[in-house]
């Protein structure tokens, strides 16, 4: 389950409007004591032009639920960049397993 700050972007606490709000987004890796205790690995920072902001705190499970869909919906350039960054972190055996599965999946889809 993701965690979210209670300062809502509309500028008022307890304001539960459902209309979209334009925001800038950033993501930060977290490693402080609170994050570790709450299994938080990333913090999504959403901010409005007027300085109002909100954080969404994400666990590994949250990332596992979100990232496949986000990458799938991304443009091809972002998908390639994401795949390359992920592959760089793999040691040889997981990389070989990944490549085997990737080629097998591609062959089946043709």
N, CA, C and O atoms as a GROMACS GRO file, in nm:
protein
  440
    1UNK      N    1   0.084  -0.118   0.000
    1UNK     CA    2   0.000   0.000   0.000
    1UNK      C    3   0.088   0.124   0.000
    1UNK      O    4   0.181   0.133   0.081
    2UNK      N    5   0.063   0.218  -0.087
    2UNK     CA    6   0.138   0.343  -0.092
    2UNK      C    7   0.098   0.433   0.023
    2UNK      O    8  -0.013   0.422   0.076
    3UNK      N    9   0.186   0.522   0.061
    3UNK     CA   10   0.158   0.621   0.165
    3UNK      C   11   0.156   0.758   0.100
    3UNK      O   12   0.230   0.782   0.004
    4UNK      N   13   0.075   0.849   0.151
    4UNK     CA   14   0.062   0.982   0.092
    4UNK      C   15   0.055   1.086   0.203
    4UNK      O   16  -0.001   1.060   0.310
    5UNK      N   17   0.110   1.203   0.178
    5UNK     CA   18   0.102   1.308   0.278
    5UNK      C   19  -0.040   1.361   0.284
    5UNK      O   20  -0.118   1.340   0.190
    6UNK      N   21  -0.076   1.429   0.392
    6UNK     CA   22  -0.214   1.474   0.408
    6UNK      C   23  -0.234   1.619   0.364
    6UNK      O   24  -0.340   1.675   0.388
    7UNK      N   25  -0.135   1.680   0.302
    7UNK     CA   26  -0.150   1.816   0.249
    7UNK      C   27  -0.198   1.803   0.104
    7UNK      O   28  -0.119   1.769   0.016
    8UNK      N   29  -0.324   1.830   0.081
    8UNK     CA   30  -0.380   1.809  -0.051
    8UNK      C   31  -0.342   1.921  -0.144
    8UNK      O   32  -0.326   2.035  -0.101
    9UNK      N   33  -0.329   1.890  -0.272
    9UNK     CA   34  -0.282   1.986  -0.371
    9UNK      C   35  -0.375   2.104  -0.393
    9UNK      O   36  -0.332   2.208  -0.441
   10UNK      N   37  -0.501   2.090  -0.358
   10UNK     CA   38  -0.594   2.202  -0.374
   10UNK      C   39  -0.562   2.314  -0.276
   10UNK      O   40  -0.616   2.424  -0.288
   11UNK      N   41  -0.474   2.288  -0.178
   11UNK     CA   42  -0.434   2.392  -0.086
   11UNK      C   43  -0.506   2.390   0.046
   11UNK      O   44  -0.468   2.462   0.138
   12UNK      N   45  -0.608   2.310   0.058
   12UNK     CA   46  -0.684   2.301   0.182
   12UNK      C   47  -0.684   2.157   0.228
   12UNK      O   48  -0.703   2.066   0.148
   13UNK      N   49  -0.664   2.137   0.357
   13UNK     CA   50  -0.676   2.001   0.410
   13UNK      C   51  -0.822   1.959   0.401
   13UNK      O   52  -0.913   2.041   0.408
   14UNK      N   53  -0.841   1.830   0.387
   14UNK     CA   54  -0.975   1.771   0.377
   14UNK      C   55  -1.052   1.819   0.255
   14UNK      O   56  -1.175   1.819   0.256
   15UNK      N   57  -0.982   1.859   0.151
   15UNK     CA   58  -1.046   1.900   0.026
   15UNK      C   59  -1.035   1.782  -0.070
   15UNK      O   60  -0.926   1.752  -0.120
   16UNK      N   61  -1.145   1.715  -0.095
   16UNK     CA   62  -1.143   1.593  -0.174
   16UNK      C   63  -1.204   1.615  -0.312
   16UNK      O   64  -1.298   1.545  -0.350
   17UNK      N   65  -1.152   1.707  -0.386
   17UNK     CA   66  -1.201   1.734  -0.520
   17UNK      C   67  -1.149   1.627  -0.616
   17UNK      O   68  -1.036   1.579  -0.601
   18UNK      N   69  -1.229   1.591  -0.712
   18UNK     CA   70  -1.189   1.489  -0.807
   18UNK      C   71  -1.148   1.546  -0.943
   18UNK      O   72  -1.125   1.469  -1.036
   19UNK      N   73  -1.139   1.676  -0.956
   19UNK     CA   74  -1.097   1.732  -1.084
   19UNK      C   75  -0.945   1.732  -1.090
   19UNK      O   76  -0.878   1.763  -0.991
   20UNK      N   77  -0.888   1.697  -1.206
   20UNK     CA   78  -0.742   1.689  -1.220
   20UNK      C   79  -0.675   1.824  -1.197
   20UNK      O   80  -0.732   1.929  -1.224
   21UNK      N   81  -0.554   1.817  -1.146
   21UNK     CA   82  -0.473   1.934  -1.119
   21UNK      C   83  -0.340   1.915  -1.190
   21UNK      O   84  -0.280   1.808  -1.180
   22UNK      N   85  -0.291   2.017  -1.262
   22UNK     CA   86  -0.161   2.008  -1.327
   22UNK      C   87  -0.051   2.018  -1.222
   22UNK      O   88  -0.051   2.109  -1.139
   23UNK      N   89   0.042   1.923  -1.228
   23UNK     CA   90   0.153   1.921  -1.135
   23UNK      C   91   0.282   1.882  -1.206
   23UNK      O   92   0.278   1.819  -1.313
   24UNK      N   93   0.394   1.918  -1.147
   24UNK     CA   94   0.524   1.868  -1.190
   24UNK      C   95   0.554   1.746  -1.105
   24UNK      O   96   0.511   1.739  -0.990
   25UNK      N   97   0.627   1.651  -1.160
   25UNK     CA   98   0.657   1.530  -1.086
   25UNK      C   99   0.807   1.504  -1.082
   25UNK      O  100   0.880   1.532  -1.177
   26UNK      N  101   0.852   1.453  -0.970
   26UNK     CA  102   0.990   1.407  -0.953
   26UNK      C  103   0.984   1.281  -0.868
   26UNK      O  104   0.892   1.263  -0.789
   27UNK      N  105   1.083   1.196  -0.883
   27UNK     CA  106   1.093   1.078  -0.798
   27UNK      C  107   1.230   1.078  -0.733
   27UNK      O  108   1.330   1.112  -0.796
   28UNK      N  109   1.233   1.039  -0.606
   28UNK     CA  110   1.358   1.035  -0.531
   28UNK      C  111   1.370   0.900  -0.463
   28UNK      O  112   1.272   0.846  -0.412
   29UNK      N  113   1.491   0.846  -0.461
   29UNK     CA  114   1.518   0.726  -0.383
   29UNK      C  115   1.523   0.766  -0.236
   29UNK      O  116   1.574   0.873  -0.203
   30UNK      N  117   1.471   0.683  -0.148
   30UNK     CA  118   1.472   0.714  -0.006
   30UNK      C  119   1.552   0.610   0.071
   30UNK      O  120   1.554   0.492   0.034
   31UNK      N  121   1.618   0.654   0.177
   31UNK     CA  122   1.695   0.559   0.258
   31UNK      C  123   1.706   0.604   0.404
   31UNK      O  124   1.787   0.550   0.480
   32UNK      N  125   1.625   0.700   0.443
   32UNK     CA  126   1.630   0.748   0.582
   32UNK      C  127   1.565   0.646   0.675
   32UNK      O  128   1.506   0.548   0.630
   33UNK      N  129   1.576   0.670   0.805
   33UNK     CA  130   1.527   0.576   0.905
   33UNK      C  131   1.377   0.550   0.891
   33UNK      O  132   1.334   0.435   0.895
   34UNK      N  133   1.297   0.657   0.875
   34UNK     CA  134   1.153   0.640   0.863
   34UNK      C  135   1.118   0.555   0.741
   34UNK      O  136   1.034   0.466   0.749
   35UNK      N  137   1.186   0.583   0.629
   35UNK     CA  138   1.160   0.506   0.507
   35UNK      C  139   1.193   0.359   0.527
   35UNK      O  140   1.117   0.271   0.487
   36UNK      N  141   1.306   0.332   0.588
   36UNK     CA  142   1.346   0.194   0.614
   36UNK      C  143   1.245   0.123   0.704
   36UNK      O  144   1.207   0.009   0.678
   37UNK      N  145   1.203   0.191   0.810
   37UNK     CA  146   1.105   0.132   0.903
   37UNK      C  147   0.971   0.104   0.836
   37UNK      O  148   0.901   0.010   0.874
   38UNK      N  149   0.936   0.183   0.736
   38UNK     CA  150   0.808   0.169   0.668
   38UNK      C  151   0.819   0.103   0.531
   38UNK      O  152   0.724   0.103   0.453
   39UNK      N  153   0.937   0.047   0.503
   39UNK     CA  154   0.965  -0.025   0.378
   39UNK      C  155   0.950   0.063   0.254
   39UNK      O  156   0.922   0.013   0.146
   40UNK      N  157   0.969   0.193   0.271
   40UNK     CA  158   0.958   0.288   0.160
   40UNK      C  159   1.092   0.294   0.087
   40UNK      O  160   1.197   0.310   0.150
   41UNK      N  161   1.088   0.282  -0.046
   41UNK     CA  162   1.210   0.287  -0.127
   41UNK      C  163   1.215   0.406  -0.221
   41UNK      O  164   1.322   0.442  -0.271
   42UNK      N  165   1.100   0.469  -0.244
   42UNK     CA  166   1.096   0.583  -0.335
   42UNK      C  167   0.989   0.681  -0.290
   42UNK      O  168   0.891   0.644  -0.226
   43UNK      N  169   1.012   0.807  -0.324
   43UNK     CA  170   0.918   0.913  -0.290
   43UNK      C  171   0.886   0.989  -0.418
   43UNK      O  172   0.975   1.039  -0.486
   44UNK      N  173   0.758   0.997  -0.450
   44UNK     CA  174   0.710   1.072  -0.566
   44UNK      C  175   0.669   1.210  -0.516
   44UNK      O  176   0.585   1.223  -0.427
   45UNK      N  177   0.729   1.313  -0.574
   45UNK     CA  178   0.705   1.452  -0.533
   45UNK      C  179   0.620   1.518  -0.640
   45UNK      O  180   0.660   1.525  -0.756
   46UNK      N  181   0.502   1.566  -0.603
   46UNK     CA  182   0.410   1.632  -0.694
   46UNK      C  183   0.398   1.777  -0.650
   46UNK      O  184   0.369   1.804  -0.533
   47UNK      N  185   0.420   1.872  -0.741
   47UNK     CA  186   0.415   2.012  -0.700
   47UNK      C  187   0.340   2.097  -0.802
   47UNK      O  188   0.345   2.074  -0.923
   48UNK      N  189   0.270   2.196  -0.748
   48UNK     CA  190   0.201   2.294  -0.831
   48UNK      C  191   0.292   2.414  -0.849
   48UNK      O  192   0.391   2.429  -0.777
   49UNK      N  193   0.258   2.501  -0.944
   49UNK     CA  194   0.337   2.621  -0.968
   49UNK      C  195   0.342   2.712  -0.847
   49UNK      O  196   0.441   2.783  -0.827
   50UNK      N  197   0.237   2.713  -0.765
   50UNK     CA  198   0.232   2.802  -0.649
   50UNK      C  199   0.310   2.749  -0.529
   50UNK      O  200   0.310   2.811  -0.423
   51UNK      N  201   0.378   2.635  -0.545
   51UNK     CA  202   0.458   2.580  -0.437
   51UNK      C  203   0.389   2.473  -0.356
   51UNK      O  204   0.456   2.399  -0.284
   52UNK      N  205   0.256   2.462  -0.365
   52UNK     CA  206   0.188   2.352  -0.296
   52UNK      C  207   0.242   2.221  -0.349
   52UNK      O  208   0.269   2.207  -0.468
   53UNK      N  209   0.258   2.127  -0.260
   53UNK     CA  210   0.312   1.998  -0.304
   53UNK      C  211   0.256   1.885  -0.219
   53UNK      O  212   0.192   1.905  -0.117
   54UNK      N  213   0.284   1.767  -0.267
   54UNK     CA  214   0.239   1.646  -0.200
   54UNK      C  215   0.340   1.536  -0.230
   54UNK      O  216   0.397   1.531  -0.339
   55UNK      N  217   0.361   1.448  -0.135
   55UNK     CA  218   0.447   1.331  -0.154
   55UNK      C  219   0.363   1.205  -0.155
   55UNK      O  220   0.262   1.194  -0.085
   56UNK      N  221   0.405   1.110  -0.236
   56UNK     CA  222   0.352   0.975  -0.231
   56UNK      C  223   0.472   0.885  -0.205
   56UNK      O  224   0.569   0.886  -0.281
   57UNK      N  225   0.465   0.807  -0.099
   57UNK     CA  226   0.575   0.721  -0.058
   57UNK      C  227   0.546   0.579  -0.107
   57UNK      O  228   0.438   0.526  -0.083
   58UNK      N  229   0.643   0.518  -0.176
   58UNK     CA  230   0.621   0.390  -0.242
   58UNK      C  231   0.713   0.281  -0.189
   58UNK      O  232   0.831   0.304  -0.164
   59UNK      N  233   0.657   0.163  -0.172
   59UNK     CA  234   0.734   0.044  -0.132
   59UNK      C  235   0.775  -0.033  -0.258
   59UNK      O  236   0.734   0.001  -0.369
   60UNK      N  237   0.855  -0.137  -0.240
   60UNK     CA  238   0.891  -0.223  -0.354
   60UNK      C  239   0.766  -0.284  -0.416
   60UNK      O  240   0.758  -0.294  -0.538
   61UNK      N  241   0.670  -0.324  -0.333
   61UNK     CA  242   0.545  -0.381  -0.386
   61UNK      C  243   0.470  -0.278  -0.472
   61UNK      O  244   0.415  -0.313  -0.576
   62UNK      N  245   0.467  -0.153  -0.427
   62UNK     CA  246   0.402  -0.048  -0.506
   62UNK      C  247   0.471  -0.034  -0.642
   62UNK      O  248   0.405  -0.026  -0.745
   63UNK      N  249   0.604  -0.030  -0.640
   63UNK     CA  250   0.678  -0.018  -0.766
   63UNK      C  251   0.651  -0.137  -0.857
   63UNK      O  252   0.635  -0.121  -0.978
   64UNK      N  253   0.647  -0.256  -0.799
   64UNK     CA  254   0.620  -0.377  -0.878
   64UNK      C  255   0.481  -0.371  -0.942
   64UNK      O  256   0.462  -0.422  -1.052
   65UNK      N  257   0.385  -0.310  -0.872
   65UNK     CA  258   0.250  -0.298  -0.927
   65UNK      C  259   0.241  -0.189  -1.034
   65UNK      O  260   0.168  -0.205  -1.132
   66UNK      N  261   0.314  -0.080  -1.015
   66UNK     CA  262   0.302   0.035  -1.105
   66UNK      C  263   0.391   0.030  -1.228
   66UNK      O  264   0.347   0.061  -1.339
   67UNK      N  265   0.516  -0.010  -1.210
   67UNK     CA  266   0.613   0.005  -1.317
   67UNK      C  267   0.582  -0.070  -1.446
   67UNK      O  268   0.599  -0.012  -1.553
   68UNK      N  269   0.538  -0.195  -1.441
   68UNK     CA  270   0.509  -0.262  -1.568
   68UNK      C  271   0.408  -0.184  -1.654
   68UNK      O  272   0.426  -0.171  -1.775
   69UNK      N  273   0.303  -0.134  -1.593
   69UNK     CA  274   0.203  -0.058  -1.669
   69UNK      C  275   0.259   0.075  -1.717
   69UNK      O  276   0.235   0.116  -1.830
   70UNK      N  277   0.334   0.143  -1.631
   70UNK     CA  278   0.390   0.273  -1.670
   70UNK      C  279   0.488   0.258  -1.786
   70UNK      O  280   0.488   0.338  -1.880
   71UNK      N  281   0.571   0.154  -1.780
   71UNK     CA  282   0.666   0.132  -1.889
   71UNK      C  283   0.592   0.092  -2.016
   71UNK      O  284   0.625   0.141  -2.124
   72UNK      N  285   0.493   0.006  -2.004
   72UNK     CA  286   0.414  -0.037  -2.120
   72UNK      C  287   0.348   0.083  -2.190
   72UNK      O  288   0.343   0.088  -2.313
   73UNK      N  289   0.299   0.177  -2.112
   73UNK     CA  290   0.230   0.294  -2.167
   73UNK      C  291   0.326   0.402  -2.218
   73UNK      O  292   0.283   0.497  -2.282
   74UNK      N  293   0.455   0.387  -2.189
   74UNK     CA  294   0.555   0.485  -2.230
   74UNK      C  295   0.585   0.475  -2.379
   74UNK      O  296   0.549   0.377  -2.444
   75UNK      N  297   0.651   0.577  -2.430
   75UNK     CA  298   0.694   0.572  -2.570
   75UNK      C  299   0.813   0.476  -2.584
   75UNK      O  300   0.873   0.436  -2.484
   76UNK      N  301   0.846   0.441  -2.705
   76UNK     CA  302   0.949   0.340  -2.730
   76UNK      C  303   1.086   0.384  -2.676
   76UNK      O  304   1.160   0.302  -2.624
   77UNK      N  305   1.119   0.511  -2.688
   77UNK     CA  306   1.247   0.560  -2.638
   77UNK      C  307   1.258   0.538  -2.488
   77UNK      O  308   1.362   0.495  -2.439
   78UNK      N  309   1.152   0.568  -2.415
   78UNK     CA  310   1.152   0.548  -2.270
   78UNK      C  311   1.158   0.399  -2.236
   78UNK      O  312   1.226   0.360  -2.141
   79UNK      N  313   1.088   0.316  -2.312
   79UNK     CA  314   1.092   0.172  -2.288
   79UNK      C  315   1.235   0.119  -2.305
   79UNK      O  316   1.282   0.040  -2.223
   80UNK      N  317   1.302   0.161  -2.410
   80UNK     CA  318   1.440   0.115  -2.436
   80UNK      C  319   1.532   0.164  -2.325
   80UNK      O  320   1.613   0.086  -2.273
   81UNK      N  321   1.522   0.289  -2.289
   81UNK     CA  322   1.605   0.344  -2.181
   81UNK      C  323   1.582   0.269  -2.051
   81UNK      O  324   1.678   0.238  -1.980
   82UNK      N  325   1.457   0.240  -2.019
   82UNK     CA  326   1.424   0.167  -1.897
   82UNK      C  327   1.481   0.026  -1.901
   82UNK      O  328   1.539  -0.020  -1.803
   83UNK      N  329   1.465  -0.042  -2.013
   83UNK     CA  330   1.518  -0.178  -2.027
   83UNK      C  331   1.670  -0.180  -2.013
   83UNK      O  332   1.724  -0.266  -1.944
   84UNK      N  333   1.738  -0.086  -2.076
   84UNK     CA  334   1.884  -0.081  -2.066
   84UNK      C  335   1.930  -0.054  -1.923
   84UNK      O  336   2.025  -0.116  -1.876
   85UNK      N  337   1.863   0.037  -1.855
   85UNK     CA  338   1.900   0.065  -1.716
   85UNK      C  339   1.878  -0.056  -1.627
   85UNK      O  340   1.958  -0.083  -1.537
   86UNK      N  341   1.770  -0.129  -1.651
   86UNK     CA  342   1.742  -0.249  -1.572
   86UNK      C  343   1.844  -0.359  -1.602
   86UNK      O  344   1.892  -0.425  -1.510
   87UNK      N  345   1.877  -0.378  -1.728
   87UNK     CA  346   1.971  -0.483  -1.768
   87UNK      C  347   2.111  -0.457  -1.711
   87UNK      O  348   2.182  -0.550  -1.675
   88UNK      N  349   2.150  -0.330  -1.704
   88UNK     CA  350   2.283  -0.296  -1.651
   88UNK      C  351   2.303  -0.346  -1.509
   88UNK      O  352   2.415  -0.378  -1.470
   89UNK      N  353   2.196  -0.354  -1.431
   89UNK     CA  354   2.206  -0.394  -1.290
   89UNK      C  355   2.212  -0.546  -1.272
   89UNK      O  356   2.247  -0.593  -1.164
   90UNK      N  357   2.180  -0.623  -1.376
   90UNK     CA  358   2.175  -0.769  -1.363
   90UNK      C  359   2.314  -0.831  -1.366
   90UNK      O  360   2.400  -0.787  -1.442
   91UNK      N  361   2.335  -0.934  -1.284
   91UNK     CA  362   2.457  -1.013  -1.296
   91UNK      C  363   2.438  -1.108  -1.414
   91UNK      O  364   2.330  -1.113  -1.473
   92UNK      N  365   2.541  -1.183  -1.449
   92UNK     CA  366   2.538  -1.262  -1.572
   92UNK      C  367   2.427  -1.366  -1.579
   92UNK      O  368   2.360  -1.378  -1.681
   93UNK      N  369   2.405  -1.443  -1.472
   93UNK     CA  370   2.304  -1.549  -1.478
   93UNK      C  371   2.163  -1.492  -1.493
   93UNK      O  372   2.090  -1.537  -1.581
   94UNK      N  373   2.122  -1.394  -1.411
   94UNK     CA  374   1.990  -1.336  -1.435
   94UNK      C  375   1.978  -1.269  -1.572
   94UNK      O  376   1.870  -1.269  -1.633
   95UNK      N  377   2.087  -1.212  -1.622
   95UNK     CA  378   2.084  -1.151  -1.755
   95UNK      C  379   2.060  -1.257  -1.862
   95UNK      O  380   1.980  -1.237  -1.952
   96UNK      N  381   2.130  -1.370  -1.851
   96UNK     CA  382   2.112  -1.479  -1.947
   96UNK      C  383   1.970  -1.534  -1.940
   96UNK      O  384   1.909  -1.562  -2.044
   97UNK      N  385   1.916  -1.549  -1.819
   97UNK     CA  386   1.778  -1.596  -1.803
   97UNK      C  387   1.679  -1.497  -1.864
   97UNK      O  388   1.582  -1.537  -1.929
   98UNK      N  389   1.704  -1.368  -1.844
   98UNK     CA  390   1.618  -1.265  -1.901
   98UNK      C  391   1.620  -1.270  -2.053
   98UNK      O  392   1.516  -1.267  -2.118
   99UNK      N  393   1.741  -1.278  -2.111
   99UNK     CA  394   1.753  -1.281  -2.257
   99UNK      C  395   1.687  -1.405  -2.315
   99UNK      O  396   1.622  -1.398  -2.419
  100UNK      N  397   1.703  -1.519  -2.249
  100UNK     CA  398   1.639  -1.643  -2.295
  100UNK      C  399   1.488  -1.628  -2.296
  100UNK      O  400   1.421  -1.664  -2.393
  101UNK      N  401   1.434  -1.573  -2.187
  101UNK     CA  402   1.289  -1.553  -2.179
  101UNK      C  403   1.241  -1.451  -2.282
  101UNK      O  404   1.135  -1.468  -2.343
  102UNK      N  405   1.319  -1.344  -2.302
  102UNK     CA  406   1.281  -1.241  -2.399
  102UNK      C  407   1.275  -1.298  -2.540
  102UNK      O  408   1.179  -1.274  -2.613
  103UNK      N  409   1.377  -1.374  -2.578
  103UNK     CA  410   1.377  -1.432  -2.713
  103UNK      C  411   1.268  -1.538  -2.728
  103UNK      O  412   1.207  -1.548  -2.834
  104UNK      N  413   1.244  -1.616  -2.624
  104UNK     CA  414   1.140  -1.717  -2.628
  104UNK      C  415   1.002  -1.653  -2.643
  104UNK      O  416   0.919  -1.699  -2.722
  105UNK      N  417   0.979  -1.547  -2.568
  105UNK     CA  418   0.850  -1.476  -2.574
  105UNK      C  419   0.829  -1.414  -2.711
  105UNK      O  420   0.719  -1.420  -2.766
  106UNK      N  421   0.934  -1.354  -2.766
  106UNK     CA  422   0.925  -1.294  -2.901
  106UNK      C  423   0.895  -1.400  -3.007
  106UNK      O  424   0.814  -1.376  -3.097
  107UNK      N  425   0.959  -1.517  -2.997
  107UNK     CA  426   0.939  -1.624  -3.095
  107UNK      C  427   0.796  -1.675  -3.091
  107UNK      O  428   0.736  -1.705  -3.195
  108UNK      N  429   0.740  -1.685  -2.969
  108UNK     CA  430   0.602  -1.732  -2.955
  108UNK      C  431   0.501  -1.634  -3.008
  108UNK      O  432   0.394  -1.674  -3.054
  109UNK      N  433   0.533  -1.504  -3.004
  109UNK     CA  434   0.436  -1.402  -3.046
  109UNK      C  435   0.435  -1.381  -3.196
  109UNK      O  436   0.349  -1.310  -3.248
  110UNK      N  437   0.528  -1.440  -3.267
  110UNK     CA  438   0.533  -1.424  -3.414
  110UNK      C  439   0.452  -1.528  -3.485
  110UNK      O  440   0.446  -1.528  -3.608
   0.00000   0.00000   0.00000
